[in-house]
Amino acid sequence: MSLVRKAVLPVAGLGTRILPAGKITPKNLLNVFDRPLLAHVVAEGLAAGIEHFIFILGRGQSAIEDYFDHAYELEHQLEIKGKTELLAALRADLPQPGQMSFVRQMAPLGLGHAIWCARDLIGQEPFAVMLPDMLMDANPAALAQAVAAHEATGGNIVVVEPAPPGEAHKYGIVSLGETAPGFDGRLKAMTGMVEKPAPGTEPSNLFISGRYILRSQIFEQLATHEKGAGGEIQLTDAMLKLLAIQPFHALEYEGVTYDCGDTLGLLRANLAWALKHPELGARARAIALGALG
């Protein structure tokens, strides 16, 4: 059994980068080919051994709860019409009883505040944070790679990846220390984090991506509700404080990330998942080539 059993998924964001698409539908329920983005992220968590998913919701996002529940009328209609394959697909994303919890974030006070809202459900355990708009295509799953790194070090893990050339100053960049054993040199001790460093001052080219493994002491740092960039309670600020007393490691994971909070990133994810679909991939490729002329 994995030492990391719980994952926090902050889904309360407004999705302003993909408006008007996310005006009515929560951005994390927008489709990535054959199912909502959030279903893909949950599947990644399950592949990493996560047993309990904690969603931090905002107002107007009850559709997320509904998606992970039975649709009795629809299921009944599919059943009486003998559409067994569709019924099985519909039920494939349903959790086990008690496998998901939903917490309301009363105000949009930042990512750090969203994570703090899960404190009583996490307790004293290490836990994962999965930013749902970052869809990671990897085998093993990105979070599974992070869990393995946590089990090897016992400390906090931040998944990182190379920034596009010349764009490191646009991201939260990690500074690195010694290389940890194993992981083909991709796991290194972290010595700091810099949010959007001035061009030419970046301590590395590795930016903080959308997966974390954190020890529960992070809640003590978040409990001060200290505001940082943008007047919000920032998770990175709390991580920097925790870094002073606990080890952090940066894992350069093996895989590809799609930023689905961005219109073009969502398009890229749709294309990638369509092309690798075991049954529809060939037809999707033909359609894509036809659209390109």
Solvent accessible surface area in square Angstrom, and as a share of the most:
residue,aa,sasa,rsa
1,M,196,0.88
2,S,24,0.16
3,L,116,0.58
4,V,0,0.00
5,R,72,0.26
6,K,23,0.10
7,A,0,0.00
8,V,0,0.00
9,L,0,0.00
10,P,20,0.12
11,V,1,0.00
12,A,24,0.18
13,G,40,0.39
14,L,140,0.69
15,G,8,0.07
16,T,89,0.51
17,R,131,0.48
18,I,6,0.03
19,L,93,0.47
20,P,111,0.70
21,A,59,0.45
22,G,11,0.11
23,K,151,0.64
24,I,145,0.74
25,T,54,0.31
26,P,12,0.08
27,K,31,0.13
28,N,2,0.01
29,L,24,0.12
30,L,29,0.15
31,N,79,0.40
32,V,0,0.00
33,F,61,0.26
34,D,66,0.34
35,R,61,0.22
36,P,15,0.10
37,L,1,0.00
38,L,0,0.00
39,A,5,0.04
40,H,22,0.10
41,V,0,0.00
42,V,9,0.05
43,A,56,0.43
44,E,15,0.07
45,G,0,0.00
46,L,87,0.43
47,A,73,0.56
48,A,10,0.08
49,G,32,0.31
50,I,4,0.02
51,E,66,0.30
52,H,32,0.14
53,F,0,0.00
54,I,0,0.00
55,F,0,0.00
56,I,0,0.00
57,L,7,0.03
58,G,11,0.11
59,R,169,0.62
60,G,69,0.67
61,Q,17,0.07
62,S,71,0.46
63,A,43,0.33
64,I,0,0.00
65,E,70,0.31
66,D,96,0.49
67,Y,68,0.26
68,F,12,0.05
69,D,81,0.42
70,H,80,0.36
71,A,43,0.33
72,Y,152,0.58
73,E,137,0.61
74,L,89,0.44
75,E,6,0.03
76,H,99,0.44
77,Q,80,0.35
78,L,21,0.10
79,E,102,0.46
80,I,107,0.54
81,K,129,0.55
82,G,50,0.48
83,K,96,0.41
84,T,94,0.55
85,E,149,0.67
86,L,106,0.53
87,L,15,0.07
88,A,64,0.50
89,A,54,0.42
90,L,64,0.32
91,R,99,0.36
92,A,72,0.56
93,D,30,0.16
94,L,38,0.19
95,P,37,0.23
96,Q,123,0.55
97,P,133,0.83
98,G,71,0.68
99,Q,31,0.14
100,M,26,0.12
101,S,25,0.16
102,F,64,0.26
103,V,35,0.20
104,R,124,0.45
105,Q,12,0.05
106,M,143,0.64
107,A,36,0.28
108,P,101,0.64
109,L,68,0.34
110,G,13,0.12
111,L,51,0.25
112,G,0,0.00
113,H,16,0.07
114,A,4,0.03
115,I,0,0.00
116,W,45,0.16
117,C,24,0.14
118,A,0,0.00
119,R,83,0.30
120,D,125,0.65
121,L,64,0.32
122,I,1,0.01
123,G,32,0.31
124,Q,158,0.70
125,E,44,0.20
126,P,34,0.22
127,F,0,0.00
128,A,0,0.00
129,V,0,0.00
130,M,0,0.00
131,L,34,0.17
132,P,4,0.03
133,D,25,0.13
134,M,29,0.13
135,L,3,0.01
136,M,10,0.04
137,D,38,0.20
138,A,25,0.20
139,N,149,0.76
140,P,82,0.51
141,A,16,0.13
142,A,0,0.00
143,L,0,0.00
144,A,23,0.18
145,Q,15,0.07
146,A,0,0.00
147,V,10,0.06
148,A,46,0.35
149,A,0,0.00
150,H,7,0.03
151,E,85,0.38
152,A,68,0.53
153,T,45,0.26
154,G,41,0.39
155,G,0,0.00
156,N,0,0.00
157,I,0,0.00
158,V,0,0.00
159,V,0,0.00
160,V,1,0.00
161,E,25,0.11
162,P,66,0.42
163,A,10,0.08
164,P,56,0.35
165,P,136,0.85
166,G,71,0.68
167,E,56,0.25
168,A,11,0.09
169,H,54,0.24
170,K,107,0.45
171,Y,63,0.24
172,G,10,0.10
173,I,0,0.00
174,V,0,0.00
175,S,24,0.15
176,L,54,0.27
177,G,34,0.33
178,E,148,0.67
179,T,73,0.42
180,A,15,0.11
181,P,125,0.79
182,G,51,0.49
183,F,51,0.21
184,D,128,0.66
185,G,32,0.30
186,R,49,0.18
187,L,1,0.00
188,K,60,0.25
189,A,30,0.23
190,M,9,0.04
191,T,86,0.50
192,G,11,0.10
193,M,16,0.07
194,V,62,0.36
195,E,99,0.44
196,K,129,0.55
197,P,8,0.05
198,A,61,0.47
199,P,97,0.61
200,G,75,0.72
201,T,85,0.50
202,E,50,0.22
203,P,59,0.37
204,S,26,0.17
205,N,83,0.42
206,L,15,0.08
207,F,19,0.08
208,I,23,0.12
209,S,4,0.02
210,G,0,0.00
211,R,0,0.00
212,Y,9,0.03
213,I,0,0.00
214,L,0,0.00
215,R,79,0.29
216,S,10,0.06
217,Q,56,0.25
218,I,0,0.00
219,F,19,0.08
220,E,115,0.51
221,Q,35,0.16
222,L,3,0.02
223,A,56,0.44
224,T,89,0.52
225,H,67,0.30
226,E,105,0.47
227,K,132,0.56
228,G,29,0.28
229,A,67,0.52
230,G,81,0.78
231,G,45,0.43
232,E,66,0.30
233,I,7,0.04
234,Q,40,0.18
235,L,1,0.01
236,T,33,0.19
237,D,53,0.28
238,A,5,0.04
239,M,0,0.00
240,L,71,0.35
241,K,79,0.33
242,L,0,0.00
243,L,32,0.16
244,A,88,0.68
245,I,121,0.61
246,Q,23,0.10
247,P,73,0.46
248,F,2,0.01
249,H,28,0.12
250,A,2,0.02
251,L,0,0.00
252,E,52,0.23
253,Y,11,0.04
254,E,95,0.43
255,G,40,0.38
256,V,81,0.46
257,T,28,0.16
258,Y,33,0.12
259,D,44,0.23
260,C,2,0.01
261,G,1,0.01
262,D,50,0.26
263,T,83,0.48
264,L,104,0.52
265,G,4,0.04
266,L,27,0.13
267,L,95,0.47
268,R,135,0.49
269,A,0,0.00
270,N,38,0.20
271,L,80,0.40
272,A,21,0.17
273,W,33,0.12
274,A,10,0.07
275,L,60,0.30
276,K,102,0.43
277,H,41,0.18
278,P,129,0.81
279,E,140,0.63
280,L,67,0.33
281,G,5,0.05
282,A,85,0.66
283,R,168,0.61
284,A,16,0.12
285,R,127,0.46
286,A,64,0.50
287,I,125,0.64
288,A,26,0.20
289,L,111,0.55
290,G,56,0.54
291,A,88,0.69
292,L,151,0.75
293,G,102,0.98
